Amino acid sequence: MVASGVVLVAAACHHDAVAPMAPGKPGNPIEPTEPVKPSIASVQIAPRDTGMVRQDTLRFTATVYDETADTVTDLSGHAITWSSSNQQVATISLAGVLTAVATGTTTVSVQIDSLADTTQLQVFAPFDSVSQLSVGPFDSCAIRGNPSRTYCWGWNVNGDVGNGTVSGPGVAHAMRDSFYVYFPSPVVGSQTFVQVSAGYIHTCAIATGGSAYCWGDNEVNQLGDGTTTARGIPTPVLGGLSFKQVSASRERAHSCAVTPNGAAYCWGRNGFGQLGDSSEFDRATPTLVKGKLSFAQVSAGAYGSCGLTTSGALYCWGSTLGNVSDYGTSPTPVTTQSTFTQVSASEDYRCALATGGTVYCWGENWFGQLGDGTTTTRLALEPVSGHHTFTQVVTGWSHTCALTSDGTAYCWGDDSSGQLGDGNAEGQSSIPVQVSGGLHFRSLSADLRVTCGITADADARVYCWGSNVDMSGTIDKQSHSTPVPIVMP
């Protein structure tokens, strides 16, 4: 596709001279002279110092100025030449359309007569062939490729991205840029993971064969390795259990996982009963969730957790911020007449996808994150407005997104950083709004002030929208209110 550049500017008009009559000789005109070429003094390329994704195209333009700094468009008679210093990275046509061929850097030049201007361009690889994606508050992880490999990016204060480095606890927020891994980076180790979950400042994943590994901060035992030592590489969760799904909490540092036979285990902080073991004691290794229930999925929220049984029943334990819904220290059934296929627990609210495709939400609703057209807190499940039929729902901290069967994404709630993806980076929406850009997704993930998705096409690229502080991985390192690609150098 052609990415938009700067439109060629219009120039001041230069009037043709009318040949005067020779003095004293009526009817005998002076021979006409050649029109004077516009005098040009400088030229400037746009866009400048930019980047693009391999195989995409970008149109460059040149603005020409005269000695008075006015723009000139009448360039007839002037030779204009475009060039790329590294033809293996990018080629450019006579019209200034550049095609990215391979990753790397090149210098784009334009020359008009003896005047020239240059700019630098970096070509990135698309972050594609992604099979699973998890967005955390400060870092994200994804599984890509065949054979598959896990990548993470974002803040790496306590080994969150799993690249082998740990800065140690107590690092001030102002210093975190020093430990920022901006683009997707391979997770260290020989493990092949089939599912990954990025939490607040720790990550957990399920390896081929079912073993669970975690890395990152471990202040309250959230890695499940029996210690409180931060880990910069994937570290086995103790207990010898095999799991089919894991969820790392987005705050309050706990983790939960489900075994192939449906037993749920949790570990880490337990001050609100979020581990579901009928206690409020922290656990350094996996502890069985009480109730003898058979779970298909668990979702670790901030102060509580929720689980979906194999029969589609919803259970929650722990609490939400402000005790909007206090479920106690063991699984409590959520009152509803519906059955469900998925649940997503946020900090102070929850959403679940019913069997027929309706999304229900309950809890705090300051920003309209429940999607019912109000900002009223709900203690009971409330259907999301719009009569949409959804196939997935994900919760951020105060916004929610969902997918329809054709891959169209809708979001609602807080939009202060553009996390709803509709082109507005302000305000909020208490009803679903469609994500702009015309992309279709196979899955979504959200947290804090960012949303990401894997495209439904064969490329399976990752696009994100929202706060770049929480997102990273984009070409321009800026926040965006519409989807932009995540890239690799």
Summary of the structure (lengths in Angstrom):
residues: 489
radius of gyration: 28.6
end to end distance: 19.9
largest distance: 116.1
contacts: 1828
relative contact order: 0.09
helix: 3%
strand: 46%
